[in-house]
Each structure stands twice: as structure tokens, then as C-alpha cells.
Amino acid sequence: PYRSLTRWTNCNGKQLCGTCIVDVENGLNLCSMKSMDEASTLRDNPDSYRLSCVTDVYGDITVKVQGPVGADQWTR
């Protein structure tokens, strides 16, 4: 789900950049819990937003990719 150049400039799953954000529309309860690092990176976004690079899924869920994110996500 990377946007443009972030395909090459992302943090490689270290939960720092927020370039892989997805919005879990259905099935949030079937996802792993947020780590403290993920929660910090996503702090200015809705609770349903997750980092796809570190989210484990335990069933069928529906996600929206490339939704709007807070402007500070691009400065980390």
C-alpha cells in the first residue's frame, strides 16, 4: 500500500514512518494489538488505522488503503 516514492524510502517495518497505513473497516478485533511504537506513529489518526507492516491478522478483515493520514506522518 505504499504511496509513490515511499515504496523505496519507507522504514522497512520498524514502525517509524507510517507509509503503510491502512484503515481496518471491518474485523479490527481480528488484528493483533498495537505496540507502543505503532500507537505512537498513529497517534494523530483514528483508532482503526494500522500499520500493515506489523499487523497480524487472525481472520477475514476489510481494509481501505491509501486513505487520508495526518500531515505529520510524512515527517517521521
Backbone as XML, in Angstrom:
<?xml version="1.0"?>
<chain id="A" units="angstrom">
  <residue number="1" name="PRO">
    <atom name="N" x="0.795" y="-1.207" z="0.000"/>
    <atom name="CA" x="0.000" y="0.000" z="0.000"/>
    <atom name="C" x="0.838" y="1.272" z="0.000"/>
  </residue>
  <residue number="2" name="TYR">
    <atom name="N" x="2.113" y="1.183" z="-0.340"/>
    <atom name="CA" x="2.961" y="2.372" z="-0.280"/>
    <atom name="C" x="2.575" y="3.393" z="-1.332"/>
  </residue>
  <residue number="3" name="ARG">
    <atom name="N" x="2.727" y="4.657" z="-0.997"/>
    <atom name="CA" x="2.420" y="5.764" z="-1.891"/>
    <atom name="C" x="3.707" y="6.221" z="-2.590"/>
  </residue>
  <residue number="4" name="SER">
    <atom name="N" x="3.687" y="6.322" z="-3.867"/>
    <atom name="CA" x="4.755" y="6.879" z="-4.704"/>
    <atom name="C" x="6.158" y="6.452" z="-4.261"/>
  </residue>
  <residue number="5" name="LEU">
    <atom name="N" x="7.013" y="7.409" z="-3.948"/>
    <atom name="CA" x="8.403" y="7.120" z="-3.609"/>
    <atom name="C" x="8.584" y="6.394" z="-2.288"/>
  </residue>
  <residue number="6" name="THR">
    <atom name="N" x="7.544" y="6.354" z="-1.459"/>
    <atom name="CA" x="7.695" y="5.682" z="-0.162"/>
    <atom name="C" x="7.907" y="4.184" z="-0.328"/>
  </residue>
  <residue number="7" name="ARG">
    <atom name="N" x="7.684" y="3.665" z="-1.509"/>
    <atom name="CA" x="7.992" y="2.261" z="-1.772"/>
    <atom name="C" x="9.473" y="2.001" z="-1.513"/>
  </residue>
  <residue number="8" name="TRP">
    <atom name="N" x="10.309" y="3.014" z="-1.747"/>
    <atom name="CA" x="11.750" y="2.864" z="-1.566"/>
    <atom name="C" x="12.284" y="3.611" z="-0.362"/>
  </residue>
  <residue number="9" name="THR">
    <atom name="N" x="11.502" y="4.494" z="0.215"/>
    <atom name="CA" x="12.004" y="5.319" z="1.317"/>
    <atom name="C" x="11.313" y="5.009" z="2.639"/>
  </residue>
  <residue number="10" name="ASN">
    <atom name="N" x="10.663" y="3.866" z="2.757"/>
    <atom name="CA" x="9.957" y="3.522" z="3.993"/>
    <atom name="C" x="10.938" y="3.014" z="5.047"/>
  </residue>
  <residue number="11" name="CYS">
    <atom name="N" x="10.451" y="2.716" z="6.239"/>
    <atom name="CA" x="11.310" y="2.337" z="7.372"/>
    <atom name="C" x="11.576" y="0.833" z="7.461"/>
  </residue>
  <residue number="12" name="ASN">
    <atom name="N" x="11.134" y="0.071" z="6.478"/>
    <atom name="CA" x="11.362" y="-1.383" z="6.451"/>
    <atom name="C" x="10.767" y="-2.106" z="7.659"/>
  </residue>
  <residue number="13" name="GLY">
    <atom name="N" x="9.570" y="-1.713" z="8.067"/>
    <atom name="CA" x="8.869" y="-2.417" z="9.140"/>
    <atom name="C" x="9.294" y="-2.061" z="10.543"/>
  </residue>
  <residue number="14" name="LYS">
    <atom name="N" x="9.939" y="-0.935" z="10.733"/>
    <atom name="CA" x="10.388" y="-0.531" z="12.071"/>
    <atom name="C" x="9.363" y="0.328" z="12.795"/>
  </residue>
  <residue number="15" name="GLN">
    <atom name="N" x="8.186" y="0.502" z="12.209"/>
    <atom name="CA" x="7.062" y="1.225" z="12.822"/>
    <atom name="C" x="7.352" y="2.697" z="13.049"/>
  </residue>
  <residue number="16" name="LEU">
    <atom name="N" x="8.111" y="3.307" z="12.162"/>
    <atom name="CA" x="8.514" y="4.691" z="12.341"/>
    <atom name="C" x="7.905" y="5.674" z="11.353"/>
  </residue>
  <residue number="17" name="CYS">
    <atom name="N" x="7.611" y="5.238" z="10.126"/>
    <atom name="CA" x="7.280" y="6.223" z="9.095"/>
    <atom name="C" x="5.786" y="6.381" z="8.820"/>
  </residue>
  <residue number="18" name="GLY">
    <atom name="N" x="5.001" y="5.359" z="8.978"/>
    <atom name="CA" x="3.571" y="5.457" z="8.707"/>
    <atom name="C" x="3.198" y="5.384" z="7.244"/>
  </residue>
  <residue number="19" name="THR">
    <atom name="N" x="4.109" y="4.952" z="6.378"/>
    <atom name="CA" x="3.802" y="4.904" z="4.949"/>
    <atom name="C" x="2.930" y="3.716" z="4.556"/>
  </residue>
  <residue number="20" name="CYS">
    <atom name="N" x="2.754" y="2.747" z="5.435"/>
    <atom name="CA" x="1.950" y="1.563" z="5.117"/>
    <atom name="C" x="0.602" y="1.568" z="5.839"/>
  </residue>
  <residue number="21" name="ILE">
    <atom name="N" x="0.133" y="2.734" z="6.226"/>
    <atom name="CA" x="-1.124" y="2.845" z="6.981"/>
    <atom name="C" x="-2.300" y="2.307" z="6.175"/>
  </residue>
  <residue number="22" name="VAL">
    <atom name="N" x="-3.113" y="1.497" z="6.834"/>
    <atom name="CA" x="-4.384" y="1.044" z="6.278"/>
    <atom name="C" x="-5.468" y="1.326" z="7.309"/>
  </residue>
  <residue number="23" name="ASP">
    <atom name="N" x="-6.689" y="1.476" z="6.844"/>
    <atom name="CA" x="-7.839" y="1.678" z="7.716"/>
    <atom name="C" x="-8.605" y="0.369" z="7.761"/>
  </residue>
  <residue number="24" name="VAL">
    <atom name="N" x="-8.654" y="-0.269" z="8.924"/>
    <atom name="CA" x="-9.384" y="-1.527" z="9.077"/>
    <atom name="C" x="-10.859" y="-1.183" z="9.247"/>
  </residue>
  <residue number="25" name="GLU">
    <atom name="N" x="-11.630" y="-1.399" z="8.188"/>
    <atom name="CA" x="-13.049" y="-1.045" z="8.195"/>
    <atom name="C" x="-13.902" y="-2.090" z="8.894"/>
  </residue>
  <residue number="26" name="ASN">
    <atom name="N" x="-13.555" y="-3.358" z="8.766"/>
    <atom name="CA" x="-14.270" y="-4.452" z="9.428"/>
    <atom name="C" x="-13.264" y="-5.481" z="9.910"/>
  </residue>
  <residue number="27" name="GLY">
    <atom name="N" x="-13.430" y="-5.949" z="11.150"/>
    <atom name="CA" x="-12.585" y="-7.007" z="11.680"/>
    <atom name="C" x="-11.414" y="-6.533" z="12.512"/>
  </residue>
  <residue number="28" name="LEU">
    <atom name="N" x="-11.497" y="-5.334" z="13.056"/>
    <atom name="CA" x="-10.403" y="-4.824" z="13.880"/>
    <atom name="C" x="-10.102" y="-5.760" z="15.054"/>
  </residue>
  <residue number="29" name="ASN">
    <atom name="N" x="-11.130" y="-6.423" z="15.551"/>
    <atom name="CA" x="-10.949" y="-7.369" z="16.666"/>
    <atom name="C" x="-10.179" y="-8.619" z="16.243"/>
  </residue>
  <residue number="30" name="LEU">
    <atom name="N" x="-9.988" y="-8.824" z="14.948"/>
    <atom name="CA" x="-9.239" y="-9.969" z="14.439"/>
    <atom name="C" x="-7.783" y="-9.625" z="14.144"/>
  </residue>
  <residue number="31" name="CYS">
    <atom name="N" x="-7.358" y="-8.440" z="14.573"/>
    <atom name="CA" x="-5.982" y="-7.984" z="14.359"/>
    <atom name="C" x="-5.210" y="-8.026" z="15.671"/>
  </residue>
  <residue number="32" name="SER">
    <atom name="N" x="-3.903" y="-8.151" z="15.556"/>
    <atom name="CA" x="-3.046" y="-8.098" z="16.734"/>
    <atom name="C" x="-3.181" y="-6.737" z="17.417"/>
  </residue>
  <residue number="33" name="MET">
    <atom name="N" x="-2.803" y="-6.690" z="18.676"/>
    <atom name="CA" x="-2.842" y="-5.432" z="19.424"/>
    <atom name="C" x="-1.747" y="-4.507" z="18.917"/>
  </residue>
  <residue number="34" name="LYS">
    <atom name="N" x="-1.958" y="-3.196" z="19.022"/>
    <atom name="CA" x="-0.938" y="-2.230" z="18.629"/>
    <atom name="C" x="0.197" y="-2.229" z="19.646"/>
  </residue>
  <residue number="35" name="SER">
    <atom name="N" x="1.407" y="-2.178" z="19.137"/>
    <atom name="CA" x="2.551" y="-1.996" z="20.025"/>
    <atom name="C" x="2.620" y="-0.517" z="20.419"/>
  </residue>
  <residue number="36" name="MET">
    <atom name="N" x="3.453" y="-0.203" z="21.362"/>
    <atom name="CA" x="3.608" y="1.191" z="21.774"/>
    <atom name="C" x="4.169" y="2.030" z="20.624"/>
  </residue>
  <residue number="37" name="ASP">
    <atom name="N" x="5.084" y="1.472" z="19.848"/>
    <atom name="CA" x="5.655" y="2.196" z="18.712"/>
    <atom name="C" x="4.601" y="2.472" z="17.649"/>
  </residue>
  <residue number="38" name="GLU">
    <atom name="N" x="3.768" y="1.467" z="17.352"/>
    <atom name="CA" x="2.713" y="1.660" z="16.360"/>
    <atom name="C" x="1.712" y="2.705" z="16.842"/>
  </residue>
  <residue number="39" name="ALA">
    <atom name="N" x="1.326" y="2.618" z="18.101"/>
    <atom name="CA" x="0.381" y="3.595" z="18.651"/>
    <atom name="C" x="0.950" y="5.008" z="18.592"/>
  </residue>
  <residue number="40" name="SER">
    <atom name="N" x="2.245" y="5.148" z="18.839"/>
    <atom name="CA" x="2.881" y="6.458" z="18.773"/>
    <atom name="C" x="2.881" y="7.002" z="17.350"/>
  </residue>
  <residue number="41" name="THR">
    <atom name="N" x="3.224" y="6.170" z="16.384"/>
    <atom name="CA" x="3.246" y="6.598" z="14.984"/>
    <atom name="C" x="1.860" y="7.001" z="14.504"/>
  </residue>
  <residue number="42" name="LEU">
    <atom name="N" x="0.833" y="6.310" z="14.997"/>
    <atom name="CA" x="-0.538" y="6.550" z="14.540"/>
    <atom name="C" x="-1.338" y="7.471" z="15.450"/>
  </residue>
  <residue number="43" name="ARG">
    <atom name="N" x="-0.707" y="8.127" z="16.376"/>
    <atom name="CA" x="-1.424" y="8.876" z="17.422"/>
    <atom name="C" x="-2.373" y="9.950" z="16.898"/>
  </residue>
  <residue number="44" name="ASP">
    <atom name="N" x="-2.124" y="10.515" z="15.734"/>
    <atom name="CA" x="-2.996" y="11.566" z="15.198"/>
    <atom name="C" x="-4.023" y="11.033" z="14.206"/>
  </residue>
  <residue number="45" name="ASN">
    <atom name="N" x="-4.216" y="9.722" z="14.190"/>
    <atom name="CA" x="-5.143" y="9.088" z="13.256"/>
    <atom name="C" x="-6.214" y="8.318" z="14.027"/>
  </residue>
  <residue number="46" name="PRO">
    <atom name="N" x="-7.303" y="7.926" z="13.357"/>
    <atom name="CA" x="-8.366" y="7.164" z="14.028"/>
    <atom name="C" x="-7.851" y="5.826" z="14.571"/>
  </residue>
  <residue number="47" name="ASP">
    <atom name="N" x="-8.513" y="5.292" z="15.575"/>
    <atom name="CA" x="-8.122" y="4.018" z="16.189"/>
    <atom name="C" x="-8.117" y="2.859" z="15.204"/>
  </residue>
  <residue number="48" name="SER">
    <atom name="N" x="-8.908" y="2.959" z="14.147"/>
    <atom name="CA" x="-8.991" y="1.865" z="13.178"/>
    <atom name="C" x="-7.807" y="1.846" z="12.209"/>
  </residue>
  <residue number="49" name="TYR">
    <atom name="N" x="-6.935" y="2.846" z="12.251"/>
    <atom name="CA" x="-5.768" y="2.873" z="11.378"/>
    <atom name="C" x="-4.679" y="1.975" z="11.958"/>
  </residue>
  <residue number="50" name="ARG">
    <atom name="N" x="-4.058" y="1.181" z="11.088"/>
    <atom name="CA" x="-2.998" y="0.258" z="11.498"/>
    <atom name="C" x="-1.838" y="0.346" z="10.527"/>
  </residue>
  <residue number="51" name="LEU">
    <atom name="N" x="-0.673" y="-0.084" z="10.985"/>
    <atom name="CA" x="0.490" y="-0.205" z="10.109"/>
    <atom name="C" x="0.484" y="-1.620" z="9.549"/>
  </residue>
  <residue number="52" name="SER">
    <atom name="N" x="0.304" y="-1.737" z="8.252"/>
    <atom name="CA" x="0.186" y="-3.070" z="7.654"/>
    <atom name="C" x="1.474" y="-3.874" z="7.779"/>
  </residue>
  <residue number="53" name="CYS">
    <atom name="N" x="2.607" y="-3.221" z="7.963"/>
    <atom name="CA" x="3.881" y="-3.939" z="8.043"/>
    <atom name="C" x="4.026" y="-4.764" z="9.317"/>
  </residue>
  <residue number="54" name="VAL">
    <atom name="N" x="3.257" y="-4.451" z="10.360"/>
    <atom name="CA" x="3.415" y="-5.157" z="11.634"/>
    <atom name="C" x="2.111" y="-5.718" z="12.193"/>
  </residue>
  <residue number="55" name="THR">
    <atom name="N" x="1.029" y="-5.595" z="11.456"/>
    <atom name="CA" x="-0.265" y="-6.064" z="11.947"/>
    <atom name="C" x="-0.496" y="-7.505" z="11.533"/>
  </residue>
  <residue number="56" name="ASP">
    <atom name="N" x="-0.685" y="-8.376" z="12.525"/>
    <atom name="CA" x="-1.042" y="-9.772" z="12.254"/>
    <atom name="C" x="-2.557" y="-9.864" z="12.188"/>
  </residue>
  <residue number="57" name="VAL">
    <atom name="N" x="-3.062" y="-10.676" z="11.265"/>
    <atom name="CA" x="-4.500" y="-10.818" z="11.049"/>
    <atom name="C" x="-4.903" y="-12.259" z="11.313"/>
  </residue>
  <residue number="58" name="TYR">
    <atom name="N" x="-5.976" y="-12.446" z="12.092"/>
    <atom name="CA" x="-6.421" y="-13.780" z="12.506"/>
    <atom name="C" x="-7.821" y="-14.099" z="12.008"/>
  </residue>
  <residue number="59" name="GLY">
    <atom name="N" x="-8.120" y="-13.737" z="10.778"/>
    <atom name="CA" x="-9.431" y="-13.984" z="10.182"/>
    <atom name="C" x="-9.642" y="-13.040" z="9.011"/>
  </residue>
  <residue number="60" name="ASP">
    <atom name="N" x="-10.866" y="-12.990" z="8.519"/>
    <atom name="CA" x="-11.196" y="-12.128" z="7.385"/>
    <atom name="C" x="-11.474" y="-10.710" z="7.861"/>
  </residue>
  <residue number="61" name="ILE">
    <atom name="N" x="-10.791" y="-9.749" z="7.248"/>
    <atom name="CA" x="-10.999" y="-8.352" z="7.566"/>
    <atom name="C" x="-11.147" y="-7.561" z="6.267"/>
  </residue>
  <residue number="62" name="THR">
    <atom name="N" x="-11.633" y="-6.332" z="6.381"/>
    <atom name="CA" x="-11.731" y="-5.420" z="5.243"/>
    <atom name="C" x="-10.907" y="-4.189" z="5.561"/>
  </residue>
  <residue number="63" name="VAL">
    <atom name="N" x="-10.007" y="-3.826" z="4.649"/>
    <atom name="CA" x="-9.184" y="-2.639" z="4.858"/>
    <atom name="C" x="-9.339" y="-1.671" z="3.698"/>
  </residue>
  <residue number="64" name="LYS">
    <atom name="N" x="-9.134" y="-0.403" z="3.996"/>
    <atom name="CA" x="-9.086" y="0.645" z="2.978"/>
    <atom name="C" x="-7.640" y="1.105" z="2.914"/>
  </residue>
  <residue number="65" name="VAL">
    <atom name="N" x="-7.060" y="1.082" z="1.733"/>
    <atom name="CA" x="-5.681" y="1.527" z="1.581"/>
    <atom name="C" x="-5.651" y="2.925" z="0.995"/>
  </residue>
  <residue number="66" name="GLN">
    <atom name="N" x="-4.607" y="3.641" z="1.323"/>
    <atom name="CA" x="-4.362" y="4.992" z="0.837"/>
    <atom name="C" x="-5.460" y="5.980" z="1.199"/>
  </residue>
  <residue number="67" name="GLY">
    <atom name="N" x="-5.966" y="5.860" z="2.419"/>
    <atom name="CA" x="-6.905" y="6.851" z="2.926"/>
    <atom name="C" x="-6.142" y="8.077" z="3.418"/>
  </residue>
  <residue number="68" name="PRO">
    <atom name="N" x="-6.839" y="9.108" z="3.861"/>
    <atom name="CA" x="-6.164" y="10.302" z="4.346"/>
    <atom name="C" x="-5.429" y="10.033" z="5.655"/>
  </residue>
  <residue number="69" name="VAL">
    <atom name="N" x="-4.252" y="10.612" z="5.815"/>
    <atom name="CA" x="-3.475" y="10.471" z="7.047"/>
    <atom name="C" x="-3.050" y="11.845" z="7.519"/>
  </residue>
  <residue number="70" name="GLY">
    <atom name="N" x="-2.687" y="11.939" z="8.786"/>
    <atom name="CA" x="-2.221" y="13.207" z="9.329"/>
    <atom name="C" x="-0.947" y="13.677" z="8.649"/>
  </residue>
  <residue number="71" name="ALA">
    <atom name="N" x="-0.784" y="14.965" z="8.496"/>
    <atom name="CA" x="0.376" y="15.525" z="7.795"/>
    <atom name="C" x="1.696" y="15.136" z="8.456"/>
  </residue>
  <residue number="72" name="ASP">
    <atom name="N" x="1.690" y="14.952" z="9.767"/>
    <atom name="CA" x="2.942" y="14.617" z="10.445"/>
    <atom name="C" x="3.444" y="13.229" z="10.116"/>
  </residue>
  <residue number="73" name="GLN">
    <atom name="N" x="2.635" y="12.377" z="9.474"/>
    <atom name="CA" x="3.096" y="11.047" z="9.099"/>
    <atom name="C" x="4.242" y="11.097" z="8.102"/>
  </residue>
  <residue number="74" name="TRP">
    <atom name="N" x="4.387" y="12.188" z="7.406"/>
    <atom name="CA" x="5.436" y="12.277" z="6.371"/>
    <atom name="C" x="6.709" y="12.895" z="6.897"/>
  </residue>
  <residue number="75" name="THR">
    <atom name="N" x="6.752" y="13.252" z="8.179"/>
    <atom name="CA" x="7.942" y="13.896" z="8.737"/>
    <atom name="C" x="8.713" y="12.965" z="9.653"/>
  </residue>
  <residue number="76" name="ARG">
    <atom name="N" x="8.290" y="11.731" z="9.803"/>
    <atom name="CA" x="8.977" y="10.801" z="10.714"/>
    <atom name="C" x="10.064" y="10.046" z="9.997"/>
  </residue>
</chain>
